[in-house]
Amino acid sequence: MTQSPLSVAAQQRDRLKNWLLQQAFPLWWNKGYDHARGGFHEKLDQQGQPVDANRRARVQARQVYSYAVAGRLGWDGPVQTAVTQGLTLFLDRFQRPDGLVRGAVSPDGTPVDENVALYDQAFVLFSLAQAAQALNDVPGHEAKALAVLDSMRTLLTHPVAGFVELAGKHRQQSNPHMHLFEACLAWEELTGNAAWTDLADTIAGMALRWFIDDKTGALREFFAADWSPADGVDGRIIEPGHQFEWAWLLLRWGTLRKRDDAIDAGLRLIAIGEGSGVDKARNVAFNSLLDDFSIHDAAARLWPQTERIKAGCLAGLLTGRADYWQIAADGAEGLWTYLQTPVVGLWYDRMQPDGGLIDEAAPASSFYHIICAIVELDQSLQKAGA
């Protein structure tokens, strides 16, 4: 008798949680944290040993998130120590005098990149929300988050809407706003503070007005100063992983605000991601398409597979439709391919167009994506009674 997609998704959840709790969390704390100098390593090689490299703000913040949710998922390791040490060192070493965080420091904490990225600021806010729960100090951590937000508004506000990148080729991007949206929803759930609600509403409005194309329903990456698509090929890029990731966020926001237009937009993003953005032969989401839905980059990184899981789960929970649960189950099966490493608890980050996985060190930055997917899979299945 054929199993239902919900049952298959539940089996995938159990397998992924066992991998996470029994192998990944212990490995990335024992080897992925620098117990001599402090801070999280950027990568572990495929023998499970740390790669010495400069440390980026986004990785430190993501690893704080990872261990902040570890206890809620059932890990019995030193959650409080991991979160306290990781967050303290992160803020001490990365926060600049103006309140924003710099791009990178050396392994001993010496600043090596003073550039400010909106993406990094979003993850500061997100990691503080998760640490607030793990350390049972919501007011203290929200005060720190609001101070960072104040600095962002002073130094990064875009004259039309949202925020601007201070450096780089593209000063207007949807991706960092997406992670800021995620952070705002996390804080809103914790405190109900209007500051987070209002900013979440602003970003959702930007997505519905500018980021998502009116004709195709697809979400773009790069924009001109007035939030119209950027010139050239860059303005045409559509990433399947971000169709799924934005869908997950818009479904959440649309449900909270009772906004059918946001829910409809989210479901359309899933249709695009699953329809044109997934290679059915490999069962993986491509890196990128163009706005005519032709393939732009047929390679497949790990992270889009996790976003496919999240979008399928939430859409399945909200609609009750089996085809969305099938997307979640297929996404989980696709993700599992990347986790088949010599040392269990690691991953391969990149798949070539022919299906071969590139044998290279596992980037710590992917842990956040994997854990987010497992959290959503677990929570959605529990709500669905599976």
C-alpha positions in Angstrom: 0.0 0.0 0.0 1.4 3.4 -1.0 2.2 5.7 1.9 0.7 9.2 2.0 3.1 12.2 1.4 2.4 13.2 5.1 3.6 9.8 6.3 6.7 9.9 4.1 7.5 13.4 5.3 7.2 12.2 8.9 9.7 9.4 8.2 12.1 12.0 6.7 11.6 14.2 9.7 12.6 11.4 12.1 15.7 10.5 10.1 16.8 14.1 9.9 16.2 14.8 13.5 18.2 11.7 14.5 21.1 12.9 12.3 20.9 16.4 13.8 20.7 15.4 17.5 23.0 12.4 17.5 25.7 13.6 15.1 25.6 17.1 13.8 25.0 19.1 17.0 27.8 17.3 18.9 30.2 17.5 16.0 29.8 21.1 15.3 30.1 22.0 19.0 33.1 19.8 19.7 35.0 20.6 16.5 33.1 23.5 15.0 33.6 25.8 18.0 37.1 27.1 18.7 37.4 26.2 22.3 40.9 27.8 22.5 40.3 31.2 21.0 36.5 31.4 21.1 34.0 31.8 18.2 32.7 29.4 15.6 34.9 28.0 12.8 33.9 28.8 9.2 34.2 25.3 8.0 35.0 21.7 8.9 36.8 19.5 6.4 35.4 16.2 5.4 37.5 14.5 8.1 35.7 16.6 10.7 38.6 19.0 11.4 38.3 22.8 11.5 39.6 24.9 8.7 41.5 28.0 10.0 40.0 31.0 8.2 38.8 34.5 8.9 35.3 34.5 10.5 32.3 36.2 9.0 29.6 37.9 11.0 26.8 36.0 9.3 28.4 32.7 10.3 28.8 33.6 13.9 25.2 34.8 14.1 23.8 31.7 12.3 25.7 29.4 14.7 24.3 31.2 17.7 20.8 30.5 16.2 21.7 26.9 15.6 22.6 26.2 19.2 19.8 28.4 20.6 17.2 26.1 19.0 19.2 22.9 19.8 17.6 22.5 23.2 14.1 23.0 21.9 14.7 20.3 19.4 15.9 17.9 22.1 19.7 18.1 22.1 21.0 17.4 25.6 24.4 19.1 25.1 25.6 22.4 26.7 23.1 24.7 25.0 23.4 27.6 27.5 27.2 27.5 27.2 27.2 27.4 23.5 24.8 30.3 23.1 26.3 32.5 25.9 29.9 32.1 24.7 29.0 32.3 21.0 26.8 35.4 21.3 29.1 37.3 23.8 32.2 36.8 21.6 30.2 37.7 18.5 29.0 41.0 19.9 32.4 41.8 21.5 34.4 41.2 18.3 32.0 42.2 15.6 30.0 45.2 16.9 31.4 48.5 15.7 31.3 51.8 17.6 28.3 52.9 15.5 26.3 49.9 16.7 26.4 47.9 13.4 28.4 44.8 12.9 31.5 44.5 10.7 32.0 41.9 8.0 34.7 39.7 9.4 37.5 39.2 12.0 40.5 37.0 12.2 40.5 33.8 14.3 41.9 35.8 17.3 39.2 38.5 16.9 41.2 41.2 15.1 38.9 43.1 12.6 39.8 42.3 9.0 36.7 43.7 7.2 35.0 46.8 8.4 32.3 46.8 5.7 28.7 46.8 6.8 26.2 44.4 5.0 22.5 44.6 5.6 22.4 40.8 5.4 24.7 40.6 8.5 22.6 43.1 10.5 19.5 41.0 9.8 21.2 37.9 11.3 22.3 39.9 14.3 18.6 40.6 15.0 17.6 37.0 14.3 20.2 35.4 16.5 19.3 37.8 19.4 15.7 36.6 19.1 16.7 33.0 19.4 19.2 33.6 22.1 16.6 35.5 24.1 14.5 32.3 24.3 17.4 30.0 25.0 18.8 32.2 27.8 15.4 33.2 29.1 16.1 36.9 28.8 13.8 38.5 26.3 13.9 42.1 27.5 17.7 42.2 27.7 18.2 40.8 24.2 15.4 42.8 22.7 17.1 46.0 24.0 20.2 45.0 22.1 18.3 44.2 19.0 16.4 47.5 19.0 19.7 49.4 19.4 21.0 47.7 16.3 17.8 48.5 14.5 18.2 52.2 15.5 21.7 52.2 14.0 20.4 50.6 10.8 17.7 53.3 10.5 20.3 56.0 11.1 22.9 54.7 8.7 21.3 52.4 6.2 17.8 53.7 5.4 16.9 53.8 1.7 15.3 57.0 0.6 12.3 55.2 -1.1 11.7 52.2 1.2 13.6 49.7 3.2 17.4 49.7 3.6 20.4 50.1 1.3 23.7 48.3 1.0 26.6 50.6 1.6 29.1 48.7 -0.6 29.2 46.3 -3.5 27.7 46.2 -7.0 24.0 46.1 -5.9 22.9 48.5 -3.3 19.2 47.4 -3.5 18.6 43.7 -2.9 15.6 41.6 -1.9 17.6 38.9 -0.1 18.8 40.8 3.0 15.3 42.2 3.4 14.0 38.7 3.4 16.2 37.8 6.4 15.2 41.0 8.1 11.6 40.0 7.6 12.4 36.7 9.2 14.0 38.4 12.2 11.0 40.8 12.6 8.5 37.9 12.6 10.6 36.1 15.2 10.6 39.2 17.5 7.0 39.9 16.9 6.1 36.4 18.0 8.2 36.9 21.2 7.2 40.4 22.3 4.5 41.9 20.1 6.5 45.1 19.9 5.0 47.4 17.3 8.5 48.2 16.0 8.9 44.7 14.7 5.3 44.4 13.4 5.6 47.7 11.5 8.9 46.8 9.9 7.6 43.3 8.9 4.6 45.0 7.3 6.9 47.4 5.4 9.0 44.6 4.0 6.0 42.5 3.1 4.7 45.5 1.2 8.0 45.9 -0.6 7.9 42.3 -1.7 4.3 42.5 -3.0 4.9 45.9 -4.7 8.5 45.6 -6.1 10.3 42.4 -5.4 7.6 40.2 -7.0 7.0 40.7 -10.7 3.4 41.6 -11.6 3.3 39.5 -14.7 5.0 36.3 -13.8 4.6 36.3 -10.0 8.4 35.5 -9.6 10.6 37.2 -7.1 13.7 39.0 -8.3 17.1 39.6 -6.6 18.6 42.9 -7.7 17.1 46.3 -8.2 17.8 49.9 -9.3 17.6 52.9 -6.9 13.8 53.2 -7.4 13.3 49.4 -6.8 12.7 48.6 -10.4 14.7 45.6 -11.7 18.4 46.2 -12.1 19.8 46.6 -15.6 21.1 43.6 -17.5 21.1 39.9 -16.6 21.3 40.6 -12.9 17.9 42.2 -12.9 16.5 39.0 -14.5 17.9 36.5 -12.0 15.3 34.4 -10.2 16.6 32.0 -7.5 14.3 28.9 -6.8 15.6 28.8 -3.3 14.4 32.3 -2.7 11.0 31.6 -4.3 10.5 28.9 -1.6 12.0 31.0 1.2 9.9 34.1 0.5 6.8 31.9 0.0 7.3 30.5 3.5 7.6 34.0 5.0 4.7 35.4 3.0 2.5 32.5 4.0 3.3 33.2 7.7 2.7 36.9 7.4 -0.4 36.5 5.3 -1.9 34.2 7.8 -1.1 36.5 10.7 -2.5 39.5 8.9 -5.4 37.7 7.1 -4.0 38.9 3.8 -5.1 36.5 1.0 -3.0 38.4 -1.5 0.1 37.5 0.4 -0.9 33.9 0.7 -1.8 33.7 -3.0 1.6 35.3 -3.8 3.4 32.7 -1.7 1.6 29.8 -3.3 2.5 31.2 -6.7 6.2 31.4 -5.7 6.0 27.7 -4.7 4.5 26.8 -8.1 7.4 28.7 -9.8 10.1 27.1 -7.6 8.7 23.6 -7.9 7.7 23.9 -11.6 10.7 25.5 -13.3 13.2 25.6 -10.5 13.5 21.9 -9.7 15.4 19.3 -11.6 13.2 16.2 -11.3 15.9 13.9 -12.4 18.2 14.9 -9.5 15.3 15.9 -7.2 17.1 19.2 -6.4 16.3 22.9 -6.8 18.6 24.7 -9.3 20.7 27.6 -8.2 19.1 30.2 -10.5 16.8 30.8 -13.4 16.1 33.9 -15.6 12.8 35.7 -15.7 11.6 33.6 -18.7 12.1 30.6 -16.4 15.0 29.3 -18.4 17.9 27.8 -16.4 20.6 30.3 -15.6 22.8 28.1 -13.2 22.0 24.3 -13.3 24.3 23.6 -10.3 22.5 23.1 -7.0 23.7 24.2 -3.6 22.4 22.6 -0.4 20.4 25.6 1.0 17.7 25.8 -1.7 16.7 22.2 -0.8 16.0 23.2 2.8 13.8 26.1 1.7 11.8 23.7 -0.5 11.0 21.7 2.6 9.9 24.7 4.6 7.6 26.1 1.9 6.0 22.7 1.2 5.4 22.0 4.9 3.7 25.3 5.6 1.6 25.2 2.4 0.6 21.7 3.2 -0.4 22.7 6.7 -2.4 25.7 5.6 -4.2 24.1 2.7 -4.3 20.4 3.7 -3.2 19.5 0.2 -1.2 16.3 -0.3 0.8 17.8 -3.2 2.4 20.3 -0.9 3.4 17.6 1.6 4.9 15.8 -1.4 7.1 18.8 -2.1 8.2 18.7 1.5 8.9 15.0 1.4 10.8 15.3 -1.9 12.8 18.2 -0.6 13.8 16.2 2.5 14.9 13.3 0.3 16.9 15.7 -1.8 18.5 17.3 1.2 19.5 13.8 2.6 21.7 13.4 -0.5 24.0 16.2 0.7 24.3 14.7 4.1 26.0 11.4 3.0 29.5 12.2 4.1 32.4 10.1 5.4 32.1 11.7 8.8 28.4 11.7 9.8 27.2 15.2 10.8 28.8 17.0 8.0 27.5 17.9 4.5 28.4 18.6 0.9 27.4 22.1 -0.1 27.5 22.0 -3.9 26.1 19.6 -6.5 27.2 19.9 -10.1 24.8 19.8 -13.0 25.6 16.1 -13.6 24.6 15.2 -10.0 28.1 14.9 -8.6 28.7 16.4 -5.2 31.9 18.5 -4.8 34.2 17.1 -2.2 35.2 20.1 -0.1 35.0 21.4 3.4 31.5 21.8 4.9 30.6 25.4 5.4 29.1 26.2 8.8 26.8 28.7 7.1 24.6 25.9 5.9 23.8 24.6 9.4 21.2 27.4 9.8 19.4 26.3 6.7 19.4 22.7 7.6 18.1 23.4 11.2 15.4 25.8 10.0 14.1 23.1 7.6 14.0 20.5 10.4 12.3 22.8 12.8 9.6 23.7 10.2 9.2 20.0 9.2 8.9 19.0 12.9 6.5 21.7 13.9 4.2 21.5 10.8 4.0 17.7 11.1 3.1 17.9 14.8 0.3 20.4 14.0 -0.9 18.1 11.2 -1.0 15.2 13.7 1.8 13.2 12.1 
